[in-house]
Amino acid sequence: MREIAATWMRGGTSKCWVFRRDDLAVPDLSVDEVLLRLYGSPDARQVDGLGGGTSTTSKAVILAASQAAGVDVEYTFAQVGIEEAKVDWGSNCGNCSAVVAPFAIREGWVAPVDGETVVRVLNTNTGQLIVQKVATPGGVLSEEPTERLPGVPFLGAPVRMGFVDPAGRSTGRLLPSGRPSDVLSAAVGAVRVSLVDAGAPVVAVAAADLGVRGDESPAELDATPGLLGRLDAVRREAGVLMGLAETPEEVERAVPKLALVSTPHPADLDEPPADLTVRMLSMGRFHPAVPVTGSVALTLAGGLPGTVVHELVDDADAATGLRLGTPAGCVETFVESHDGVPVVGITRTYRRLAHGSVVLPDPPLLPSVSA
Amino acid sequence: MREIAATWMRGGTSKCWVFRRDDLAVPDLSVDEVLLRLYGSPDARQVDGLGGGTSTTSKAVILAASQAAGVDVEYTFAQVGIEEAKVDWGSNCGNCSAVVAPFAIREGWVAPVDGETVVRVLNTNTGQLIVQKVATPGGVLSEEPTERLPGVPFLGAPVRMGFVDPAGRSTGRLLPSGRPSDVLSAAVGAVRVSLVDAGAPVVAVAAADLGVRGDESPAELDATPGLLGRLDAVRREAGVLMGLAETPEEVERAVPKLALVSTPHPADLDEPPADLTVRMLSMGRFHPAVPVTGSVALTLAGGLPGTVVHELVDDADAATGLRLGTPAGCVETFVESHDGVPVVGITRTYRRLAHGSVVLPDPPLLPSVSA
């Protein structure tokens, strides 16, 4: 048995356990093995571990101070499998990203200055630099809950996050197919899609082209007969077109993500109104709000003529950011240019829930029985 | 903001945060307010707190060393509301009970002896004394995972628990109506029930009388048209007959519990075979395994001629305990007599998951928006 220092934090609409990278180095065990046992996986309920039995509560954030130029913290995200004994390292989680700056300041990795402190975070999964700003009045980190975030009923402390030059991190190109839109094969219904790689690889589809309004609840969409299956086929064919895999079968569950987009319905306008209504698929189901990385891709797509997103939004809005209408409420993104480099961003809130240590039992690390 | 010492433990098939009673005393706040904010309630996902968004993961165990004769530890159980800003103090959780002895020994409240240490636990919700035994070889608590428990895929450290003289703790009588079985009103279908108060108040019904086999999965039973509604009506009318409330509307959601009982199906016999197949309703849905307190009531009912349980089991089995066939596998209870006092028990496993402190934000304690 071994105790490992850890902090449990909410980042945006996710909950994640946060570890120092060195602390996860356990003799004779891989990090995957350590995480799976800590989280109680594989098990649908994760009853014997830290995991919460849902994709948004089975996440780990692994951090280390960085010596690299222009980087303060190296941040690795792990999606810990629930029913599968597998850790997915292939993508970042934008929501969990929000915990990095406050954790780094509390650890003493970044010295806070009076007012606002900037923390430069390198996500190692994607090579994405994320510049984070948190309030540090008097040179002390403020954890005071002052902001609302759609999907979180309590106020939280804000982290402003800018994704620096996010285009093409996974595929090398903002438009991996080289075109603003593509029509997929007849086998998946010849649906028109825009393939965009920024923050994460995303497939955008007009909701109307799939026979839904686009402002349904995640539960309604999940329950629409045939929809999840068809969207997964669309997503897999699109993944191959984006160069993420050789065959549809090899396309991962986590990426590309898929967004159903539509014009905000006059009857359910947010105040002020959203620019675009979004329902996004994440790990095989509709997301309760919106994945942050997906919102970055949609924001850049909004500024690109010929994409299915651009056709639905106002040019002037898309140039400075978008208000995305999500199942949980309106989420606002921003677009800035710093020395000619585009920065796309969003504000999330966070909260420290618990800290201390977690307990790793001795091997065997796999279940004794299937329960 | 305030940090509160806490330990996260699995007890049986539940996960609970464990607190010292004194640590939950916060100036100007009730314990209910403290727990609700810590757990992130009300919120279906409990995303801003310790709760896991399900009844088996939104539980608190509150402990104090006891000065009372014959008692080592006073144990209070709290079922923390999820979507409702309400803490239920009306019943015990048998699964969570398993964490008490190991926690008390680690705290130094009970001095372990070489071999096996006995911890006498008084549950304050019900007045129930629970005698617990844990392995303490060489006078040191063993947390070594050695036993299987249905519903938990990993091995755990065992706690043997005996409920001392459990009859009538809530109503004053083992058979609160004075009869081994009752026929309810025509309004709920004139169904025959046995009302038993031991461990917790339980309503036992033969599955066949409700038109189901009784060995279906919890999900199948939850989805059976009309079943949950009808069982809740049965449960509420039975609750009034047991004297737990004046009217069906006032009957609590947590108690009485309801058990569908049936003869084990020859085709799905466990090895060795179960004595009784059980599917139990808990907090409005079918339980993934079996509530421990409910298993105590069914065990005593098995020994009482005229109950719907007795009719289904073998007399000799019921005298010493029952093997209950649950959705997660077979759970074994025991019946003993100590100086003429009946003790009904069961073995559960536990694991420490995490420990340190949890963070209580400053007021306001209620959500800023409904999300």
Interface residues (C-beta under 8 A of the other chain):
Chain A: M1 A6 W8 R10 T13 S14 K15 G40 P42 D43 R45 V47 D48 G49 L50 G52 G53 T54 T56 T57 E143 E144 P145 R148 P150 G151 V152 P153 F154 L155 G156 P288 A328 G329 R351 R352 L353 A354 H355 G356 S357 V358 V359 P361 D362 P367 S368 V369 S370 A371
Chain B: M1 A6 W8 R10 T13 S14 K15 G40 P42 D43 R45 V47 D48 G49 L50 G52 G53 T54 T56 T57 E143 E144 P145 R148 P150 G151 V152 P153 F154 L155 G156 P288 A328 G329 R351 R352 L353 A354 H355 G356 S357 V358 V359 P361 D362 P367 S368 V369 S370 A371
